């Protein structure tokens, strides 16, 4: 019996060590939910601490074309510091190879938000797939984060609306982290206004705490404006508990938050910038979960402001 117990303990330790490179303090696994209608199966990558109780849930929405398997520098960091990170792979991911004529493409912006909400609505179904991994989650403490198009997706949950569409705001969300999000519709190039009417957004009803982080060198092909276009969500929201961090030398991927192979020729790797994003985001997410007012610290090569 003693030998059997020893074998079991060793096997579990080996599984945890393989599952997570962060000193065996986190574990990752893929989960699935089958949704009614034409959405079909939603795949979620969930990364969770192996210790702790009443752990908050962090929903993370990837940028256009990427997947729930990306953004390791952020996901591992957040999980290592006590968050259960839930990453859906949205329909626009290149991994799903959605056909160009697929009718669902027109509503991908909406289905992205639905993917995030489904994880909360059906949390018990996810827990049943791995009780040992998720039993310590606290679904009453939820925050959300997203990069690029993912920033648009999580802002929907925080109360941002799209002209002519039903709101998708969710009161369970205690705060949102917006990384290089798209800016205002009036700042889009004319061709993009025609291609992306879902970016006609109004942030005035977004009243939950929000932290926006942008790169000062992030010049988007979607807009003739400079990098400040990405700060519109901060400047046009209701305010009261919102902050903006601008990284002086960073581009759209903020020094490499997407991890490999998410690299751009105009956005060189910058570990110092990634460290700022990690530290500022963690402090904000912790404050949002606990209801404490957030104030970012000062960083070298970055500016901060709040309203």
C-alpha positions in Angstrom: 0.0 0.0 0.0 2.8 2.3 0.9 4.5 1.7 -2.5 1.3 2.3 -4.3 0.8 5.6 -2.6 4.4 6.6 -3.4 3.9 5.7 -7.1 0.7 7.8 -7.2 2.4 10.8 -5.6 5.3 10.6 -8.0 3.0 10.2 -11.0 0.9 13.3 -10.0 4.1 15.3 -9.4 5.4 14.3 -12.9 2.0 15.2 -14.5 2.0 18.7 -12.9 5.7 19.3 -13.9 5.0 18.4 -17.5 1.8 20.4 -17.6 3.3 23.6 -16.4 6.8 25.0 -16.8 6.3 27.5 -14.0 7.9 25.5 -11.1 4.9 23.1 -11.1 2.8 25.8 -9.6 0.3 25.9 -12.5 -1.3 23.4 -14.7 -3.0 23.8 -18.2 -5.5 21.7 -20.0 -8.0 22.0 -22.9 -11.7 22.0 -22.2 -14.7 22.0 -24.5 -18.3 23.2 -24.4 -20.9 22.4 -27.1 -23.2 25.3 -27.7 -26.6 25.2 -29.4 -27.1 26.7 -32.8 -24.3 27.2 -35.3 -21.5 28.0 -32.9 -20.8 24.4 -32.2 -17.9 23.4 -30.0 -15.9 26.1 -28.1 -12.4 25.1 -27.1 -11.0 26.6 -23.9 -7.4 26.6 -22.7 -7.5 26.9 -18.9 -4.4 27.5 -16.8 -4.8 27.3 -13.1 -2.7 27.4 -9.9 -2.2 24.0 -8.3 -2.7 25.6 -4.8 -5.0 28.1 -3.3 -8.7 28.4 -2.5 -11.4 30.7 -3.8 -9.3 31.7 -6.8 -10.6 34.4 -9.1 -11.4 33.7 -12.7 -9.7 35.7 -15.5 -11.3 35.5 -19.0 -8.8 36.3 -21.7 -9.7 37.0 -25.4 -7.0 36.7 -28.0 -6.4 39.0 -31.0 -7.8 38.4 -34.4 -6.5 35.2 -36.0 -4.7 34.0 -32.9 -5.9 31.3 -30.4 -6.4 30.3 -26.8 -3.0 28.7 -26.9 -1.1 32.0 -27.3 0.0 34.7 -24.9 2.0 32.5 -22.6 4.1 35.3 -21.1 0.9 36.8 -19.6 -1.2 33.7 -19.0 1.6 31.9 -17.0 2.4 35.0 -15.0 -1.3 35.6 -14.0 -1.8 31.9 -13.1 1.4 31.8 -11.2 0.0 34.7 -9.1 -3.3 33.2 -8.3 -5.7 33.6 -11.2 -7.5 30.8 -13.1 -7.1 32.0 -16.7 -9.7 30.9 -19.3 -8.8 31.3 -22.9 -11.4 30.5 -25.6 -10.4 30.0 -29.1 -12.7 32.3 -31.1 -14.1 31.5 -34.5 -11.8 33.9 -36.3 -8.7 31.9 -35.1 -6.5 30.7 -38.0 -6.4 27.3 -36.1 -10.1 26.8 -37.0 -9.6 27.8 -40.6 -13.2 29.2 -41.0 -14.2 29.3 -44.7 -14.2 32.8 -46.3 -17.9 32.3 -47.2 -18.9 31.0 -43.8 -22.0 32.9 -42.8 -20.7 33.1 -39.2 -18.0 35.5 -40.2 -20.3 38.5 -40.2 -21.1 38.0 -36.5 -17.7 36.9 -35.2 -17.4 40.1 -33.2 -20.6 39.0 -31.3 -19.7 35.3 -31.0 -16.4 36.3 -29.3 -18.3 37.9 -26.5 -20.7 34.9 -26.3 -17.7 32.6 -26.0 -16.6 34.5 -22.9 -20.1 34.6 -21.4 -20.6 30.8 -22.0 -17.6 30.0 -19.9 -19.3 31.7 -16.9 -22.8 30.5 -17.7 -21.6 26.9 -17.9 -18.8 27.0 -15.4 -20.2 23.8 -13.6 -19.9 22.0 -16.9 -16.2 23.0 -17.1 -15.6 21.9 -13.5 -17.1 18.5 -14.2 -14.5 18.0 -16.9 -11.7 18.4 -14.3 -12.9 18.8 -10.7 -9.4 18.6 -9.2 -8.2 21.4 -11.4 -11.1 23.8 -11.1 -12.8 23.1 -7.8 -11.0 26.0 -6.1 -12.3 28.6 -8.4 -14.5 31.4 -7.2 -17.0 32.2 -10.0 -18.2 35.3 -8.1 -14.9 37.0 -8.6 -14.4 37.5 -12.4 -12.3 39.9 -14.4 -11.5 39.9 -18.1 -8.7 40.9 -20.4 -8.1 41.0 -24.1 -5.5 42.0 -26.7 -6.3 43.9 -29.8 -9.6 42.6 -31.2 -9.8 40.8 -27.8 -9.9 44.2 -26.1 -13.1 44.9 -28.1 -14.5 41.6 -27.0 -14.0 42.1 -23.3 -15.1 45.7 -23.4 -18.5 44.4 -24.6 -18.8 42.5 -21.4 -17.9 45.6 -19.4 -20.8 47.7 -21.0 -19.4 49.0 -24.3 -22.1 48.9 -26.9 -22.0 48.6 -30.7 -24.4 50.8 -32.7 -27.6 49.0 -33.7 -26.7 45.8 -31.7 -28.1 44.4 -28.4 -25.8 45.1 -25.4 -23.7 42.2 -24.1 -22.8 43.7 -20.7 -22.3 41.2 -17.9 -22.6 42.3 -14.3 -20.3 39.4 -13.2 -17.3 41.3 -14.7 -15.5 43.3 -12.0 -12.9 44.9 -14.2 -11.4 44.8 -17.7 -7.8 45.0 -19.0 -7.6 46.3 -22.5 -4.3 45.7 -24.3 -3.8 47.6 -27.6 -7.6 47.7 -28.2 -9.1 49.2 -31.4 -10.1 52.9 -31.1 -13.1 54.9 -32.1 -15.0 54.4 -35.4 -14.4 58.0 -36.4 -10.7 57.3 -36.4 -11.0 54.3 -38.8 -9.9 54.6 -42.4 -12.9 54.7 -44.8 -12.3 51.2 -46.1 -12.2 49.8 -42.5 -15.4 51.7 -41.6 -17.1 49.8 -44.5 -15.5 46.4 -43.5 -15.9 46.6 -39.8 -19.2 48.3 -38.7 -19.0 46.4 -35.4 -16.2 48.8 -34.4 -18.7 51.6 -34.2 -18.5 51.4 -30.4 -19.7 53.6 -27.6 -17.8 53.3 -24.3 -19.9 55.8 -22.3 -21.7 53.0 -20.4 -18.6 51.1 -19.5 -18.4 51.9 -15.8 -16.4 49.0 -14.3 -12.7 49.6 -13.5 -10.6 49.5 -16.6 -6.9 49.6 -17.4 -5.8 50.3 -20.9 -2.2 49.6 -22.0 -0.9 50.7 -25.4 2.4 51.1 -27.2 3.5 54.6 -28.3 4.8 53.1 -31.6 1.6 51.2 -32.4 0.5 52.7 -35.7 -2.4 50.7 -37.1 -3.1 50.2 -40.7 -6.7 50.5 -39.8 -6.4 54.2 -38.8 -4.7 57.3 -40.1 -4.3 58.5 -36.5 -1.2 57.8 -34.4 -1.0 55.3 -31.5 -3.3 57.5 -29.3 -6.2 55.9 -31.4 -5.8 52.8 -29.2 -6.5 54.9 -26.1 -10.0 56.0 -27.1 -11.6 53.3 -24.9 -9.8 55.0 -21.9 -10.7 58.6 -22.9 -14.3 58.0 -23.9 -15.4 55.7 -21.1 -17.4 57.0 -18.2 -14.3 57.2 -16.2 -14.1 57.3 -12.4 -11.8 54.3 -12.1 -9.9 54.0 -15.3 -6.2 54.3 -16.1 -3.9 54.3 -19.1 -0.3 53.1 -19.4 1.6 54.0 -22.5 4.8 52.2 -23.2 7.2 54.6 -24.9 9.1 52.1 -27.2 6.5 49.4 -27.7 4.3 48.5 -30.7 1.1 46.5 -31.0 2.4 43.4 -29.1 3.8 45.5 -26.2 7.2 44.0 -26.4 6.1 40.4 -26.9 3.1 39.6 -24.7 1.8 37.2 -27.3 4.8 34.9 -26.9 6.3 33.0 -29.8 5.7 32.9 -32.7 3.6 36.1 -32.3 6.2 38.5 -33.5 6.1 41.4 -35.9 9.0 42.9 -37.8 8.0 46.4 -36.5 7.4 45.2 -33.0 10.8 43.9 -31.6 10.9 41.8 -28.5 11.4 43.9 -25.3 11.4 41.9 -22.1 11.3 45.1 -20.0 8.1 46.2 -21.7 6.6 42.8 -21.1 7.6 43.0 -17.4 5.7 46.3 -17.1 2.6 44.8 -18.7 2.8 41.9 -16.3 3.3 44.0 -13.2 0.8 46.7 -14.0 -1.9 44.2 -15.1 -1.5 42.0 -12.1 -1.8 44.9 -9.7 -4.9 46.1 -11.6 -6.6 42.7 -11.7 -6.0 42.1 -8.0 -7.5 45.5 -7.2 -10.5 45.0 -9.5 -11.3 41.5 -8.0 -11.1 42.9 -4.4 -12.9 46.2 -5.1 -9.9 48.3 -4.2 -9.2 51.5 -6.2 -6.3 51.0 -8.5 -3.4 53.5 -9.0 -0.5 52.4 -11.2 3.0 52.9 -10.1 5.4 54.9 -12.2 7.6 53.0 -14.7 10.7 53.9 -16.6 10.0 54.4 -20.3 6.2 54.6 -19.7 3.6 57.2 -18.9 0.6 56.6 -16.7 -2.6 58.6 -16.1 -6.0 58.0 -14.5 -9.4 59.5 -14.5 
